[in-house]
Amino acid sequence: MILDYTKQRGNYLWLETCLKSMAVSSMLEKPMTVGRFPGFKKVDISQRELSIIVKQGLESWRTALSSVAGVYLISDRTEGEHQLYVGSATGTGGLWDRWVNYTNNEHGGNTRIRDLHTKRGKDFAENFRFSIIEIADRHKGKDEMTQQENPL
């Protein structure tokens, strides 16, 4: 079931107060999901797909993405504002932890993407796509990964 709801101002939601303004938008025959991990070279997923992968904790994705560090690309395909962001993921959680960070707060702590959120509002990331440019051993040094992220 998909519900339409506009969040009221405040940090905490209580079902008792939210329920009155919720409306059923649609009913799905099957649960929303994304297929199995396609391989590192074939990853090209939307922000929405990434959110589903993380929320459902899809094992094939989690296993693959947490096993490697890497350099990734976020493509903003918003009409008239096409932008690219190249980032790197290091540490023991690899790409999985970095991308989970994007789904948890939508900007991953990136200042350029946070500015887009301020400029565009709540649906600012709806045209984002995530792909992998390069994978590396998770134990590769942060400086070495940053150099691959910013080769110039």
TORKOL-4160 file (C-alpha; in steps of 0.2 Angstrom, whole numbers, padded with zeros to 4 digits, m for minus):
152
<pt num="1" X="0000" Y="0000" Z="0000"/>
<pt num="2" X="0006" Y="0017" Z="m0004"/>
<pt num="3" X="0000" Y="0032" Z="0006"/>
<pt num="4" X="0000" Y="0050" Z="0002"/>
<pt num="5" X="0005" Y="0061" Z="0016"/>
<pt num="6" X="0012" Y="0079" Z="0019"/>
<pt num="7" X="0023" Y="0079" Z="0034"/>
<pt num="8" X="0018" Y="0093" Z="0046"/>
<pt num="9" X="0031" Y="0103" Z="0055"/>
<pt num="10" X="0040" Y="0094" Z="0069"/>
<pt num="11" X="0053" Y="0081" Z="0072"/>
<pt num="12" X="0042" Y="0066" Z="0078"/>
<pt num="13" X="0027" Y="0059" Z="0069"/>
<pt num="14" X="0013" Y="0051" Z="0079"/>
<pt num="15" X="0001" Y="0040" Z="0070"/>
<pt num="16" X="m0013" Y="0047" Z="0080"/>
<pt num="17" X="m0010" Y="0064" Z="0073"/>
<pt num="18" X="m0005" Y="0059" Z="0055"/>
<pt num="19" X="m0018" Y="0046" Z="0051"/>
<pt num="20" X="m0031" Y="0059" Z="0048"/>
<pt num="21" X="m0021" Y="0067" Z="0034"/>
<pt num="22" X="m0016" Y="0051" Z="0025"/>
<pt num="23" X="m0024" Y="0044" Z="0010"/>
<pt num="24" X="m0021" Y="0028" Z="0000"/>
<pt num="25" X="m0013" Y="0032" Z="m0016"/>
<pt num="26" X="m0012" Y="0014" Z="m0023"/>
<pt num="27" X="m0011" Y="m0004" Z="m0019"/>
<pt num="28" X="0003" Y="m0014" Z="m0027"/>
<pt num="29" X="0000" Y="m0032" Z="m0032"/>
<pt num="30" X="0018" Y="m0037" Z="m0026"/>
<pt num="31" X="0030" Y="m0029" Z="m0014"/>
<pt num="32" X="0041" Y="m0015" Z="m0022"/>
<pt num="33" X="0058" Y="m0022" Z="m0024"/>
<pt num="34" X="0074" Y="m0022" Z="m0035"/>
<pt num="35" X="0082" Y="m0036" Z="m0044"/>
<pt num="36" X="0098" Y="m0045" Z="m0038"/>
<pt num="37" X="0114" Y="m0036" Z="m0039"/>
<pt num="38" X="0119" Y="m0035" Z="m0058"/>
<pt num="39" X="0138" Y="m0034" Z="m0056"/>
<pt num="40" X="0148" Y="m0018" Z="m0053"/>
<pt num="41" X="0149" Y="m0013" Z="m0071"/>
<pt num="42" X="0130" Y="m0013" Z="m0073"/>
<pt num="43" X="0125" Y="m0003" Z="m0058"/>
<pt num="44" X="0114" Y="0012" Z="m0063"/>
<pt num="45" X="0100" Y="0014" Z="m0051"/>
<pt num="46" X="0089" Y="0028" Z="m0046"/>
<pt num="47" X="0088" Y="0036" Z="m0029"/>
<pt num="48" X="0071" Y="0028" Z="m0027"/>
<pt num="49" X="0079" Y="0011" Z="m0031"/>
<pt num="50" X="0093" Y="0014" Z="m0019"/>
<pt num="51" X="0081" Y="0018" Z="m0005"/>
<pt num="52" X="0071" Y="0001" Z="m0009"/>
<pt num="53" X="0088" Y="m0009" Z="m0009"/>
<pt num="54" X="0093" Y="m0001" Z="0008"/>
<pt num="55" X="0076" Y="m0002" Z="0016"/>
<pt num="56" X="0074" Y="m0020" Z="0011"/>
<pt num="57" X="0092" Y="m0024" Z="0015"/>
<pt num="58" X="0093" Y="m0034" Z="m0001"/>
<pt num="59" X="0107" Y="m0047" Z="0003"/>
<pt num="60" X="0115" Y="m0048" Z="m0014"/>
<pt num="61" X="0117" Y="m0029" Z="m0015"/>
<pt num="62" X="0123" Y="m0027" Z="0003"/>
<pt num="63" X="0135" Y="m0041" Z="0001"/>
<pt num="64" X="0143" Y="m0035" Z="m0015"/>
<pt num="65" X="0143" Y="m0016" Z="m0010"/>
<pt num="66" X="0150" Y="m0019" Z="0007"/>
<pt num="67" X="0164" Y="m0030" Z="0001"/>
<pt num="68" X="0173" Y="m0016" Z="m0009"/>
<pt num="69" X="0178" Y="0002" Z="m0008"/>
<pt num="70" X="0176" Y="0013" Z="m0024"/>
<pt num="71" X="0173" Y="0028" Z="m0034"/>
<pt num="72" X="0155" Y="0031" Z="m0038"/>
<pt num="73" X="0145" Y="0044" Z="m0049"/>
<pt num="74" X="0129" Y="0052" Z="m0044"/>
<pt num="75" X="0121" Y="0059" Z="m0060"/>
<pt num="76" X="0108" Y="0073" Z="m0057"/>
<pt num="77" X="0097" Y="0071" Z="m0072"/>
<pt num="78" X="0085" Y="0086" Z="m0068"/>
<pt num="79" X="0080" Y="0094" Z="m0084"/>
<pt num="80" X="0090" Y="0110" Z="m0087"/>
<pt num="81" X="0102" Y="0106" Z="m0072"/>
<pt num="82" X="0111" Y="0091" Z="m0077"/>
<pt num="83" X="0126" Y="0089" Z="m0064"/>
<pt num="84" X="0138" Y="0076" Z="m0060"/>
<pt num="85" X="0145" Y="0072" Z="m0043"/>
<pt num="86" X="0160" Y="0060" Z="m0041"/>
<pt num="87" X="0163" Y="0053" Z="m0024"/>
<pt num="88" X="0173" Y="0039" Z="m0015"/>
<pt num="89" X="0169" Y="0026" Z="m0002"/>
<pt num="90" X="0182" Y="0020" Z="0010"/>
<pt num="91" X="0182" Y="0011" Z="0026"/>
<pt num="92" X="0175" Y="m0006" Z="0032"/>
<pt num="93" X="0158" Y="m0004" Z="0026"/>
<pt num="94" X="0163" Y="0000" Z="0008"/>
<pt num="95" X="0151" Y="0007" Z="m0005"/>
<pt num="96" X="0136" Y="0000" Z="0005"/>
<pt num="97" X="0139" Y="0011" Z="0020"/>
<pt num="98" X="0142" Y="0026" Z="0010"/>
<pt num="99" X="0126" Y="0024" Z="m0001"/>
<pt num="100" X="0116" Y="0020" Z="0015"/>
<pt num="101" X="0121" Y="0037" Z="0021"/>
<pt num="102" X="0113" Y="0045" Z="0006"/>
<pt num="103" X="0097" Y="0036" Z="0009"/>
<pt num="104" X="0096" Y="0040" Z="0027"/>
<pt num="105" X="0098" Y="0059" Z="0025"/>
<pt num="106" X="0097" Y="0061" Z="0006"/>
<pt num="107" X="0113" Y="0071" Z="0004"/>
<pt num="108" X="0126" Y="0060" Z="0012"/>
<pt num="109" X="0134" Y="0075" Z="0020"/>
<pt num="110" X="0139" Y="0082" Z="0004"/>
<pt num="111" X="0138" Y="0101" Z="0004"/>
<pt num="112" X="0134" Y="0103" Z="m0015"/>
<pt num="113" X="0120" Y="0090" Z="m0013"/>
<pt num="114" X="0114" Y="0098" Z="0003"/>
<pt num="115" X="0113" Y="0115" Z="m0006"/>
<pt num="116" X="0102" Y="0107" Z="m0020"/>
<pt num="117" X="0090" Y="0101" Z="m0006"/>
<pt num="118" X="0089" Y="0118" Z="0001"/>
<pt num="119" X="0086" Y="0125" Z="m0017"/>
<pt num="120" X="0074" Y="0112" Z="m0024"/>
<pt num="121" X="0064" Y="0106" Z="m0008"/>
<pt num="122" X="0060" Y="0088" Z="m0003"/>
<pt num="123" X="0060" Y="0080" Z="m0020"/>
<pt num="124" X="0077" Y="0087" Z="m0025"/>
<pt num="125" X="0085" Y="0069" Z="m0027"/>
<pt num="126" X="0071" Y="0061" Z="m0037"/>
<pt num="127" X="0081" Y="0062" Z="m0053"/>
<pt num="128" X="0098" Y="0056" Z="m0046"/>
<pt num="129" X="0106" Y="0040" Z="m0053"/>
<pt num="130" X="0120" Y="0030" Z="m0044"/>
<pt num="131" X="0133" Y="0021" Z="m0053"/>
<pt num="132" X="0150" Y="0014" Z="m0050"/>
<pt num="133" X="0166" Y="0020" Z="m0059"/>
<pt num="134" X="0179" Y="0010" Z="m0050"/>
<pt num="135" X="0180" Y="m0003" Z="m0036"/>
<pt num="136" X="0195" Y="m0006" Z="m0025"/>
<pt num="137" X="0200" Y="m0016" Z="m0010"/>
<pt num="138" X="0191" Y="m0009" Z="0006"/>
<pt num="139" X="0208" Y="m0008" Z="0014"/>
<pt num="140" X="0215" Y="0004" Z="0002"/>
<pt num="141" X="0220" Y="0021" Z="0010"/>
<pt num="142" X="0208" Y="0035" Z="0010"/>
<pt num="143" X="0222" Y="0047" Z="0002"/>
<pt num="144" X="0224" Y="0035" Z="m0012"/>
<pt num="145" X="0205" Y="0033" Z="m0015"/>
<pt num="146" X="0203" Y="0052" Z="m0014"/>
<pt num="147" X="0217" Y="0054" Z="m0027"/>
<pt num="148" X="0207" Y="0042" Z="m0038"/>
<pt num="149" X="0191" Y="0052" Z="m0035"/>
<pt num="150" X="0200" Y="0069" Z="m0040"/>
<pt num="151" X="0214" Y="0064" Z="m0052"/>
<pt num="152" X="0219" Y="0082" Z="m0056"/>
